[in-house]
Structure formats: structure tokens, C-alpha cells
Amino acid sequence: PVVAIYSTFLQRAYDQLIHDVALQNLSVLFAIDRSGLVGADGATHAGSFDLSYLRCIPNLLIMAPADENECRQMLTTGYEYEGPSAVRYPRGTGPGVSIDKSLKSIAIGQAQTIRQGERIALLAFGSMVAAAIEAGNELNATVVNMRFIKPLDNALIAKISETHDLIVTIEENTRMGGAGSGIAEYLLSIGNNIPIKILGLPDSFLDHGEHQAMLNASGLCSDGIINTVRQHFPA
């Protein structure tokens, strides 16, 4: 089964998600639309919390695509996966990449290093990859498309933590309990004390507005990422 649903509406089915799907480890794919801010749709329709409320559920595979082609690949991956899976993607259109007409799956739990830089590592999830690339070019930072929220690519995270001086995680989800929190938890578990800055949506309900303007106000844009890094490493 494939369940196509808004992020905000999946909140209403949380008990069913846990007891009727995840607990029984059933092969159900959740295609989660409207994840992150939704601009004119308003606060009731914002998908600000799904990474946080999904990440704690056992057996669940969680993915976030950086573009429309990767979205197709992740939906294929989730469909073929033996167990419950979720692909969360934002409202609107993708960045306009070319589409591979074949439906290919991707390696589970494997992130993609897009740019190799120095000192600073930007670990971006889903819709935040484009802004991270722009900021990474300005900062000469390593940029990683994390792809998977669960399981995280722990091997890559550990390697980055040993070769960089600062990790910045970027997600269009509340900062509390989301993907960045998962990275911080892992680093804590291996005793690594590299500084980490978690960028995400604020701990508040955001009302109507133009989508990019709302991202800018939340620091989820290239300038916001650069400003965060500059606080640690002034130019």
C-alpha cells in the first residue's frame, strides 16, 4: 500500500501509524506531501513536525529528497523496501532538475557528499540542500545531501566529525527532535564533542506568508547559513 497524505494530516493518524503499521513491520509507503512550510496554506497545514514525530518510531525508514528526481528514486526505494517507509517532500515544485525516466532505488542509509570543503560541514536534509550548496560555495564548506533521516549515515557523520571544526545541520522541520537532533545524539553517543549548530524551524507556529520569505525569516536560506557559520568563524 502507498499512503499519499499531507504531513499535517498524518499527525491525526499517529496511533494507526504506530500500532497498525510500524509495530507489525508492514510494508507500507507513506508519501508525505506539504512537509515543511506551506506559505499561503497557513499554520494549520504546515508540515513542521513530521521528522520529529516519525524519527522515534521503530522499524520506520525515513527519507527526504533534494529534488524531484531524487523524490522518484526515494519513492521507488520505499516501495521496494520490506517494512514501513516514509518519503517527505515540500509543497510546490522542485528545483527543475532533469528526470531519469527509469525508476531506480538508492542505497539505504547512504548520504551523498556534493562538495568537499574545509573546516565547516553543512549537513542538509531534503529541501535545504540547494541553499546549503550556495552557502557552501561561499564558505568553502563541505556540503552533504543527507538523504536519510533514519537510518542516518553514521559512518560519514563520524568521518566528518574527525576532519572538520564545525557541523551545521539544516532542515525544514522544527529544530526540536528533528534530523539535526539525531546527528547530535549520535555524536554524543560516540563521545565526539565537535561543535554542532542545528538550523530548522523555530519553536513557534508560523502563519501565512510567501514561502521563501518565511524560510529567510527562519534563517533557512544561504545567507542565514552563512551568518550562522560566521558567528563561529568571522570572515
NULOTI-46935 format. One line per 4 residues: number of its first residue (from 1); their letters; for each residue x, y, z of N, C-alpha, C, CB. Coordinates in steps of 0.05 Angstrom, whole numbers, plus 5000, padded with zeros to 4 digits. Last residue first. Glycine has a CB too. Example, Ala and Ser with C-alpha at 12.3 -4.5 7.8 and 13.67 -1.06 7.14 Angstrom:
<pts>
2> sa> 5257,4955,5142,5273,4979,5143,5258,5001,5157,5282,4988,5114; 5264,4886,5156,5246,4910,5156,5264,4934,5156,5226,4911,5181
</pts>
This chain:
<pts>
235> apfh> 5693,5724,5184,5709,5727,5159,5733,5746,5164,5691,5737,5137; 5689,5684,5243,5686,5710,5230,5704,5712,5206,5692,5734,5250; 5663,5629,5259,5687,5635,5244,5684,5662,5230,5694,5612,5224; 5615,5633,5286,5636,5616,5297,5663,5623,5284,5629,5587,5292
231> qrvt> 5586,5668,5256,5586,5673,5285,5608,5656,5298,5559,5665,5297; 5589,5647,5206,5606,5670,5212,5607,5676,5242,5597,5693,5196; 5549,5608,5208,5577,5600,5208,5595,5623,5216,5585,5589,5180; 5504,5642,5206,5508,5623,5229,5537,5614,5230,5490,5599,5226
227> niig> 5511,5667,5157,5512,5683,5182,5516,5665,5206,5486,5698,5185; 5504,5623,5122,5529,5637,5123,5532,5653,5149,5532,5655,5099; 5450,5611,5132,5470,5591,5138,5497,5605,5141,5471,5570,5116; 5426,5659,5115,5422,5650,5142,5443,5630,5150,5395,5639,5146
223> dscl> 5440,5658,5060,5450,5680,5078,5448,5672,5107,5435,5705,5072; 5411,5612,5043,5441,5613,5041,5452,5634,5060,5449,5618,5013; 5362,5596,5093,5370,5605,5066,5400,5607,5066,5356,5633,5059; 5334,5597,5144,5337,5573,5127,5341,5581,5097,5313,5555,5130
219> gsan> 5320,5636,5179,5349,5630,5176,5355,5607,5158,5362,5626,5202; 5268,5649,5181,5276,5627,5199,5306,5621,5196,5260,5602,5193; 5264,5686,5142,5260,5695,5169,5268,5674,5189,5230,5702,5173; 5271,5652,5097,5291,5673,5103,5289,5682,5132,5287,5697,5085
215> lmaq> 5223,5624,5100,5248,5610,5103,5270,5630,5111,5256,5595,5077; 5188,5665,5088,5186,5651,5114,5211,5636,5120,5161,5632,5115; 5203,5678,5037,5206,5698,5058,5204,5686,5085,5184,5719,5054; 5189,5631,5011,5217,5638,5013,5221,5659,5034,5228,5647,4986
211> hegh> 5131,5633,5016,5147,5611,5026,5176,5619,5031,5146,5588,5008; 5094,5686,5043,5108,5676,5019,5129,5656,5029,5120,5699,5002; 5045,5667,5093,5067,5683,5082,5078,5671,5057,5088,5687,5103; 5011,5651,5154,5012,5654,5125,5036,5671,5117,4986,5665,5114
207> dlfs> 5052,5634,5212,5026,5639,5198,5030,5640,5168,5015,5666,5208; 5082,5585,5252,5086,5606,5232,5061,5609,5216,5110,5600,5214; 5089,5572,5319,5072,5568,5296,5075,5591,5277,5042,5563,5304; 5154,5555,5345,5131,5572,5344,5114,5565,5320,5138,5602,5344
203> dplg> 5212,5546,5348,5193,5534,5365,5168,5552,5368,5205,5528,5393; 5233,5551,5278,5232,5559,5306,5210,5544,5322,5228,5589,5308; 5264,5501,5236,5242,5520,5241,5241,5527,5271,5215,5508,5232; 5336,5500,5236,5310,5489,5230,5289,5510,5236,5304,5463,5245
199> liki> 5402,5481,5250,5384,5501,5238,5358,5488,5229,5398,5514,5213; 5446,5469,5300,5422,5458,5287,5405,5481,5276,5407,5440,5307; 5514,5461,5303,5493,5481,5303,5470,5470,5287,5503,5508,5291; 5566,5434,5342,5545,5429,5323,5523,5450,5326,5533,5401,5326
195> pinn> 5634,5421,5356,5612,5439,5357,5591,5433,5335,5621,5468,5355; 5651,5355,5376,5653,5376,5356,5630,5395,5359,5654,5363,5328; 5657,5313,5413,5647,5339,5422,5651,5361,5402,5661,5346,5448; 5641,5246,5415,5653,5267,5398,5641,5294,5406,5649,5261,5368
191> gisl> 5620,5199,5437,5638,5216,5453,5653,5237,5437,5659,5199,5466; 5582,5173,5412,5609,5163,5406,5630,5181,5420,5614,5163,5376; 5536,5199,5429,5539,5170,5436,5567,5160,5431,5519,5154,5420; 5542,5249,5407,5544,5246,5436,5549,5217,5443,5518,5257,5450
187> lyea> 5531,5236,5354,5558,5246,5361,5563,5244,5391,5561,5276,5352; 5477,5221,5359,5497,5202,5351,5525,5211,5359,5496,5198,5320; 5453,5270,5375,5451,5246,5392,5473,5226,5385,5423,5233,5390; 5463,5301,5330,5475,5308,5355,5475,5285,5375,5460,5332,5368
183> igsg> 5431,5274,5292,5460,5275,5289,5474,5282,5315,5467,5296,5267; 5381,5283,5315,5390,5256,5312,5421,5255,5308,5377,5243,5288; 5377,5338,5311,5378,5326,5338,5389,5297,5336,5351,5326,5352; 5371,5342,5256,5395,5352,5269,5399,5341,5297,5394,5382,5270
179> aggm> 5319,5320,5251,5342,5306,5239,5369,5316,5252,5343,5311,5209; 5287,5337,5313,5287,5330,5285,5312,5317,5276,5283,5355,5269; 5280,5358,5364,5276,5329,5360,5277,5320,5331,5250,5322,5371; 5270,5421,5344,5267,5405,5368,5261,5376,5359,5245,5415,5386
175> rtne> 5267,5451,5298,5294,5443,5308,5293,5423,5330,5309,5468,5319; 5219,5430,5250,5225,5442,5276,5253,5433,5286,5204,5436,5297; 5243,5432,5184,5228,5418,5205,5235,5432,5231,5235,5387,5206; 5281,5433,5141,5256,5448,5141,5236,5433,5158,5245,5452,5111
171> eitv> 5349,5435,5163,5325,5420,5157,5301,5439,5158,5321,5397,5176; 5417,5426,5173,5397,5444,5161,5373,5428,5153,5409,5461,5137; 5474,5430,5215,5453,5414,5204,5430,5433,5195,5442,5392,5223; 5542,5440,5215,5516,5454,5215,5496,5436,5201,5518,5482,5200
167> ildh> 5600,5429,5251,5579,5417,5236,5554,5434,5238,5574,5388,5245; 5669,5447,5252,5641,5455,5258,5622,5440,5239,5637,5486,5254; 5717,5426,5236,5716,5440,5262,5688,5449,5270,5733,5465,5260; 5732,5360,5209,5722,5387,5208,5720,5399,5236,5694,5387,5195
163> tesi> 5746,5307,5216,5761,5323,5196,5752,5352,5194,5760,5309,5169; 5713,5281,5250,5741,5278,5255,5758,5297,5237,5750,5250,5251; 5662,5289,5229,5668,5300,5256,5698,5299,5263,5652,5285,5277; 5665,5259,5182,5665,5288,5181,5672,5301,5208,5637,5298,5172
159> kail> 5663,5207,5204,5687,5216,5189,5688,5246,5187,5686,5204,5161; 5612,5207,5227,5636,5203,5244,5661,5213,5230,5639,5174,5252; 5581,5214,5181,5580,5234,5203,5605,5232,5220,5554,5230,5220; 5592,5166,5154,5600,5191,5143,5601,5214,5164,5582,5199,5120
155> andl> 5570,5129,5191,5599,5127,5183,5609,5153,5172,5603,5104,5163; 5516,5143,5193,5533,5148,5216,5563,5146,5209,5527,5127,5238; 5470,5164,5160,5495,5154,5151,5516,5159,5172,5504,5167,5123; 5410,5144,5194,5430,5164,5187,5455,5150,5176,5437,5182,5210
151> pkif> 5354,5105,5170,5379,5108,5187,5396,5131,5176,5395,5082,5188; 5329,5167,5177,5331,5142,5192,5332,5119,5172,5307,5138,5211; 5340,5206,5141,5337,5214,5169,5339,5190,5187,5311,5229,5174; 5376,5209,5082,5362,5192,5101,5363,5205,5129,5375,5164,5102
147> rmnv> 5400,5256,5054,5380,5237,5042,5364,5222,5063,5395,5218,5025; 5441,5293,5059,5440,5271,5078,5420,5249,5069,5431,5281,5105; 5486,5321,5021,5457,5315,5019,5453,5290,5036,5448,5311,4989; 5536,5362,5046,5526,5334,5044,5496,5334,5042,5535,5318,5068
143> vtan> 5592,5401,5035,5563,5400,5034,5554,5371,5029,5552,5419,5011; 5645,5436,5065,5635,5410,5055,5605,5411,5056,5647,5387,5072; 5657,5504,5045,5649,5484,5064,5642,5458,5050,5625,5493,5081; 5669,5556,5026,5687,5533,5021,5682,5511,5041,5717,5543,5022
139> leng> 5629,5592,5030,5645,5587,5054,5667,5567,5050,5627,5577,5076; 5604,5594,4981,5614,5619,4992,5634,5614,5015,5591,5636,5003; 5590,5541,4975,5607,5553,4955,5620,5579,4966,5592,5559,4929; 5554,5535,5017,5579,5520,5017,5599,5532,4998,5574,5492,5011
135> aeia> 5510,5565,5001,5526,5574,5024,5554,5561,5024,5512,5569,5050; 5494,5533,4958,5500,5561,4954,5518,5572,4976,5474,5578,4952; 5484,5485,4986,5504,5486,4965,5513,5514,4960,5493,5473,4939; 5442,5500,5020,5468,5492,5032,5490,5493,5011,5465,5463,5043
131> aavm> 5401,5510,4984,5412,5532,5000,5439,5525,5012,5392,5541,5022; 5394,5456,4967,5401,5477,4948,5413,5501,4962,5376,5486,4932; 5379,5428,5014,5404,5422,5000,5413,5444,4982,5402,5396,4984; 5330,5433,5037,5350,5452,5045,5377,5447,5031,5354,5450,5075
127> sgfa> 5295,5392,5023,5291,5418,5010,5313,5438,5017,5265,5430,5017; 5337,5343,5050,5314,5349,5032,5316,5376,5019,5289,5347,5047; 5384,5368,5094,5363,5348,5090,5342,5359,5071,5350,5340,5117; 5455,5376,5101,5428,5386,5094,5409,5363,5087,5430,5405,5070
123> llai> 5508,5395,5134,5493,5370,5130,5464,5378,5126,5497,5351,5155; 5566,5426,5123,5538,5431,5122,5523,5406,5115,5531,5454,5101; 5625,5435,5157,5609,5415,5143,5580,5423,5145,5614,5387,5154; 5687,5469,5156,5658,5470,5161,5644,5449,5145,5647,5499,5154
119> regq> 5742,5453,5142,5734,5463,5169,5704,5461,5175,5743,5491,5171; 5730,5453,5072,5748,5452,5095,5735,5464,5120,5774,5468,5088; 5697,5410,5024,5709,5435,5032,5727,5431,5056,5688,5455,5038; 5666,5379,4972,5686,5375,4992,5699,5401,4999,5706,5354,4983
115> ritq> 5598,5369,4957,5621,5387,4955,5640,5381,4978,5612,5417,4956; 5565,5326,4964,5562,5342,4940,5587,5360,4935,5537,5359,4941; 5558,5263,4987,5575,5286,4990,5575,5301,4964,5604,5278,4998; 5501,5232,5008,5515,5240,4984,5531,5265,4989,5496,5244,4960
111> aqgi> 5488,5174,5050,5487,5202,5043,5504,5208,5018,5496,5220,5067; 5452,5117,5058,5477,5127,5046,5473,5156,5038,5486,5110,5022; 5408,5088,5074,5425,5099,5094,5451,5111,5084,5432,5077,5113; 5404,5047,5017,5392,5055,5042,5413,5065,5062,5375,5033,5054
107> aisk> 5415,5068,4952,5426,5052,4974,5416,5064,5001,5457,5052,4974; 5355,5075,4913,5381,5084,4922,5390,5068,4947,5381,5115,4929; 5322,5052,4852,5324,5056,4881,5352,5066,4888,5317,5029,4897; 5294,5080,4794,5317,5067,4807,5315,5072,4837,5343,5077,4796
103> lskd> 5258,5080,4740,5253,5082,4769,5275,5066,4783,5225,5071,4776; 5274,5121,4684,5274,5095,4697,5271,5099,4727,5299,5079,4690; 5278,5175,4672,5252,5162,4668,5251,5134,4680,5246,5160,4638; 5304,5225,4709,5311,5199,4698,5285,5183,4696,5332,5184,4717
99> isvg> 5296,5293,4695,5284,5269,4707,5294,5244,4693,5253,5270,4706; 5334,5350,4713,5324,5332,4693,5316,5306,4707,5346,5326,4672; 5308,5398,4762,5329,5380,4751,5317,5362,4730,5342,5364,4774; 5277,5437,4789,5277,5436,4760,5299,5419,4748,5280,5463,4749
95> pgtg> 5267,5439,4843,5286,5459,4831,5289,5458,4801,5313,5456,4844; 5195,5426,4847,5223,5421,4853,5241,5442,4839,5231,5393,4844; 5137,5461,4872,5153,5448,4851,5181,5444,4861,5153,5465,4826; 5093,5449,4928,5102,5465,4905,5119,5448,4886,5119,5488,4915
91> rpyr> 5114,5426,4993,5093,5437,4975,5106,5451,4951,5075,5457,4991; 5166,5375,5000,5152,5400,5005,5130,5406,4986,5172,5423,5005; 5166,5307,5027,5174,5327,5007,5156,5352,5010,5172,5315,4978; 5186,5246,5053,5173,5272,5059,5184,5293,5039,5178,5281,5088
87> vasp> 5171,5180,5055,5186,5200,5039,5172,5226,5043,5187,5192,5008; 5177,5122,5095,5165,5149,5091,5183,5166,5074,5159,5162,5118; 5159,5053,5108,5177,5074,5099,5162,5100,5094,5191,5065,5072; 5159,4988,5137,5147,5014,5133,5167,5035,5125,5133,5023,5159
83> geye> 5185,4933,5095,5180,4946,5121,5168,4974,5116,5205,4949,5138; 5225,4926,5048,5210,4906,5064,5206,4918,5092,5224,4879,5065; 5222,4970,4993,5232,4964,5020,5214,4945,5035,5236,4990,5036; 5199,4988,4947,5212,4962,4946,5222,4953,4974,5236,4964,4927
79> ygtt> 5180,5038,4963,5161,5018,4952,5173,4990,4953,5152,5025,4924; 5227,5065,4976,5207,5058,4997,5188,5037,4988,5192,5083,5005; 5250,5068,4925,5264,5055,4946,5245,5046,4968,5286,5073,4958; 5211,5099,4898,5217,5072,4889,5231,5056,4911,5235,5073,4864
75> lmqr> 5216,5146,4928,5190,5132,4928,5194,5103,4918,5170,5147,4910; 5269,5158,4914,5263,5150,4942,5235,5137,4944,5263,5175,4959; 5265,5170,4860,5282,5148,4868,5275,5139,4897,5311,5157,4867; 5230,5214,4862,5222,5190,4848,5239,5166,4857,5225,5194,4817
71> cene> 5264,5249,4890,5239,5241,4901,5228,5216,4888,5218,5264,4898; 5305,5257,4854,5311,5241,4878,5285,5232,4892,5329,5257,4897; 5276,5289,4819,5286,5264,4810,5292,5245,4834,5311,5267,4792; 5265,5335,4850,5243,5318,4841,5252,5291,4830,5228,5332,4819
67> dapa> 5310,5338,4907,5298,5348,4883,5278,5328,4873,5320,5353,4861; 5324,5316,4956,5334,5343,4950,5321,5355,4925,5364,5343,4947; 5279,5278,4998,5293,5283,4973,5302,5313,4969,5276,5275,4950; 5285,5242,5055,5277,5268,5046,5293,5275,5021,5282,5290,5068
63> mill> 5261,5184,5092,5277,5196,5071,5267,5224,5064,5278,5179,5046; 5261,5131,5138,5252,5159,5132,5272,5172,5113,5250,5175,5159; 5234,5071,5160,5254,5083,5142,5244,5110,5134,5259,5065,5117; 5217,5044,5222,5209,5062,5201,5234,5074,5186,5193,5085,5212
59> npic> 5228,5013,5267,5223,4999,5241,5219,5018,5218,5199,4981,5243; 5202,5058,5318,5219,5036,5309,5209,5025,5282,5218,5013,5329; 5199,5128,5318,5183,5103,5314,5201,5081,5304,5160,5108,5295; 5224,5176,5321,5225,5160,5345,5210,5133,5342,5212,5175,5368
55> rlys> 5215,5202,5273,5241,5192,5278,5243,5173,5302,5260,5215,5283; 5164,5224,5270,5169,5199,5257,5195,5186,5266,5170,5203,5227; 5165,5272,5297,5146,5252,5307,5150,5225,5293,5118,5261,5303; 5206,5299,5269,5208,5295,5298,5189,5273,5307,5201,5321,5312
51> ldfs> 5189,5301,5217,5214,5288,5222,5217,5282,5252,5238,5305,5213; 5140,5331,5223,5140,5302,5217,5166,5288,5222,5132,5299,5188; 5131,5385,5235,5138,5367,5257,5143,5338,5249,5116,5367,5277; 5110,5420,5198,5134,5428,5212,5146,5406,5231,5128,5452,5228
47> gaht> 5075,5429,5152,5086,5403,5160,5112,5406,5175,5090,5385,5136; 5018,5470,5156,5048,5468,5156,5056,5440,5166,5060,5490,5173; 4965,5478,5162,4973,5459,5141,5004,5456,5140,4963,5468,5115; 4957,5517,5200,4944,5491,5204,4954,5470,5184,4914,5494,5201
43> agda> 4984,5562,5180,4995,5547,5203,4983,5519,5206,4992,5562,5228; 4980,5566,5107,4977,5574,5135,4986,5554,5155,4949,5580,5140; 4982,5567,5052,4964,5548,5064,4961,5553,5094,4975,5519,5060; 5022,5602,5034,4994,5612,5036,4975,5592,5049,4984,5619,5009
39> gvlg> 5072,5564,5061,5066,5591,5051,5037,5599,5056,5071,5592,5022; 5087,5518,5086,5069,5516,5064,5059,5543,5054,5045,5499,5072; 5146,5485,5112,5128,5508,5110,5111,5507,5084,5144,5534,5111; 5145,5413,5117,5158,5439,5119,5137,5461,5118,5179,5443,5098
35> srdi> 5108,5376,5070,5127,5375,5092,5143,5401,5093,5146,5351,5090; 5070,5366,5031,5067,5390,5048,5085,5388,5072,5038,5394,5056; 5066,5293,5033,5067,5319,5019,5064,5342,5040,5043,5321,4998; 5092,5233,5038,5084,5255,5056,5088,5282,5042,5099,5253,5082
31> aflv> 5076,5171,5029,5085,5193,5012,5075,5218,5024,5075,5189,4981; 5092,5113,5060,5078,5139,5065,5092,5160,5048,5080,5147,5095; 5084,5046,5047,5099,5070,5040,5082,5095,5045,5108,5069,5010; 5087,4987,5084,5070,5009,5075,5088,5033,5070,5048,5016,5097
27> slnq> 5098,4930,5103,5110,4945,5081,5089,4965,5070,5118,4925,5058; 5099,4927,5175,5086,4922,5149,5098,4940,5128,5056,4927,5152; 5112,4918,5230,5133,4920,5210,5122,4914,5182,5155,4900,5216; 5077,4924,5270,5075,4899,5255,5096,4897,5232,5047,4895,5244
23> lavd> 5090,4975,5285,5092,4954,5305,5092,4926,5292,5070,4955,5326; 5076,5005,5238,5104,5002,5247,5108,4978,5267,5114,5027,5260; 5017,4995,5232,5038,4992,5211,5065,4986,5223,5039,5018,5194; 4985,5000,5275,4975,4985,5253,4995,4980,5231,4950,4998,5241
19> hilq> 5014,5031,5313,5003,5005,5320,4995,4988,5296,4979,5008,5338; 5033,5078,5285,5050,5062,5303,5039,5034,5306,5051,5076,5331; 4991,5095,5252,5018,5093,5241,5035,5074,5259,5031,5120,5238; 4950,5099,5290,4949,5079,5269,4976,5074,5257,4928,5087,5248
15> dyar> 4969,5143,5319,4965,5117,5333,4964,5095,5312,4939,5118,5349; 4969,5184,5280,4994,5175,5292,4991,5148,5306,5003,5196,5313; 4934,5211,5248,4934,5182,5246,4958,5169,5260,4934,5173,5216; 4943,5264,5252,4917,5254,5263,4916,5223,5263,4894,5265,5247
11> qlft> 4990,5271,5225,4990,5275,5254,4965,5263,5267,4992,5304,5261; 4976,5269,5173,4987,5245,5184,4989,5247,5215,5015,5239,5172; 4963,5322,5164,4941,5303,5167,4951,5276,5178,4927,5298,5140; 5012,5346,5157,4995,5355,5179,4972,5335,5184,4984,5383,5174
7> syia> 5031,5321,5110,5045,5317,5135,5027,5324,5159,5070,5335,5136; 4981,5291,5068,4995,5315,5078,5008,5308,5105,4975,5339,5081; 4992,5230,5033,4979,5245,5054,4995,5270,5060,4975,5228,5079; 4986,5167,5007,4993,5194,4999,4978,5213,5017,4987,5200,4969
3> vvp> 5007,5105,5019,4990,5125,5031,5001,5153,5024,4989,5121,5062; 5008,5045,4986,5020,5072,4986,5000,5092,4997,5030,5080,4957; 5016,4976,5000,5000,5000,5000,5017,5025,5000,4981,5000,5024
</pts>
